[in-house]
Amino acid sequence: MSTLLHFSEHTLQEIALVIMATVYFLRIRWFLKWPLAKERQPATGLGDTNPKMGEKYSLKNVISPWEMESSRSKPGMYIQFVLFHLGVVAAIGLSFIIPYGPGLLKSAAVVKIIQFLVGAACIIGVMRIIRRVSNQYIRAISSPDDHFSLVLLTVWFAFAFMAAPNNISGGEGIMLTYFLLTAFFLMYVPFSKISHYLYYPFTRTYLGRHLGRRGVYPIRRKPAYEVSK
């Protein structure tokens, strides 16, 4: 292993993680300075829900596709969403496994699982790039960061797929590119729209409490006159 590859696998990744963690810490501390907005409207609804129930319902929304109309009508999109994000987890996990637990990659099954997840995510990334460019409505609301982030992730998935076997007998180019992309990704994410997951617990908590107080969350599955009986 060359000095450059060792540096990219260890020191560079550690620097990137520290930068990402620092930015996230500062952001979260800033978020916590601003309490959830005070409700100015009296509680409404039928009395069958409350802010706490609404909060729980809202927070688990991402793992409850049957609760979202878009997922119910287009289940394939939700499957893509799940595979894409599992690919992110697998690609990040690989950046820890290679330097700190390479023995795991001696298992063909582990390598195949990682390659399946990042490979599926890469294909979905290509599909999303085509959709974002070809659909006039999505294209109209897309920013340069949207395009760049999606292309970055898709290329990163491709190199993670090739790096999974952890074999440098044919040269270090693939491994080096994968770790350089990982480091850039970790440092870029806090400043991009990819960091939307950081806002998730804050936005979903506020939305859930607000709509729970108004009697909207959890969404009813039967008419109001049946609930009020």
Secondary structure, 3 states (H helix, E strand, C coil): CCHHHHHHHCHHHHHHHHHHHHHHHHHHHHHHCCCCCCCCCCCCCCCCCCHHHHHHHHHCHHHCHHHCHHHHHCHHHHHHHHHHHHHHHHHHHHHHHHHHCHHHHHCHHHHHHHHHHHHHHHHHHHHHHHHHHHCHHHHHHCCHHHHHHHHHHHHHHHHHHHHCCCCCCCCCHHHHHHHHHHHHHHHHHHHCHHHHHHHHHHHHHHHHHHHHHCCCCCCCCCCHHHHCC
